[in-house]
Amino acid sequence: MRRKPLSNGFTLLELLTAISIFSLMSLLAYALMDGVTRFQKAGMEITQNIEAYQKTMQWLHIAKRFNFSYNIKN
């Protein structure tokens, strides 16, 4: 009597393939998140610079309106 081969699991090749695909997808996800984080930091720096510029312009406008004197050296 012949026994049927058991197919209750995965072969080593199937496991290695699945692990490789999972590893590649993890690396791609990490690279994507790293890029998003860098982009977000750059955007925050730009926003802070714009806010500082706006505050400076507001103070200069107030100083001009009240005719404050200020020295600007070139």
C-alpha positions in Angstrom: 0.0 0.0 0.0 1.3 3.4 -0.9 1.0 6.3 1.4 -0.1 9.7 0.2 2.5 12.3 0.6 1.5 14.7 3.4 1.0 18.3 2.3 0.3 19.9 5.6 3.0 22.5 5.5 5.1 24.7 3.3 8.3 23.8 1.6 11.6 25.5 2.5 11.6 27.3 -0.8 8.1 28.7 -0.3 9.0 29.9 3.2 12.2 31.6 1.9 10.3 33.2 -0.9 7.6 34.5 1.5 10.2 35.9 3.9 12.1 37.5 1.1 8.9 39.2 -0.2 8.0 40.4 3.3 11.6 41.7 3.8 11.5 43.7 0.6 8.1 45.2 1.4 9.3 46.1 4.9 12.3 47.9 3.4 10.1 49.8 0.9 7.7 50.8 3.7 10.7 52.1 5.8 12.1 54.0 2.9 8.7 55.6 2.2 8.2 56.6 5.8 11.7 58.0 6.0 11.0 60.1 2.9 7.7 61.3 4.4 9.4 62.2 7.7 12.1 64.2 5.9 9.6 66.0 3.8 7.5 66.9 6.8 10.6 68.3 8.7 11.5 70.4 5.7 7.9 71.7 5.5 7.9 72.6 9.2 11.2 74.5 8.8 9.7 76.5 5.8 6.6 77.2 7.8 8.6 78.5 10.8 10.7 80.8 8.5 7.5 82.2 6.9 6.0 82.8 10.4 9.2 84.6 11.5 9.1 86.7 8.3 5.4 87.6 8.9 6.1 88.7 12.5 9.0 90.8 11.4 6.9 92.5 8.7 4.1 93.1 11.3 6.6 94.8 13.7 8.0 96.9 10.9 4.5 98.0 9.8 3.7 98.9 13.4 6.9 100.8 13.8 6.2 102.7 10.5 2.7 103.5 11.5 3.8 105.0 14.8 6.8 106.6 13.2 9.3 104.8 15.4 12.9 105.4 14.3 15.1 102.4 13.9 18.6 102.2 12.5 19.2 99.7 9.7 22.9 99.4 8.7 23.8 98.1 5.3 
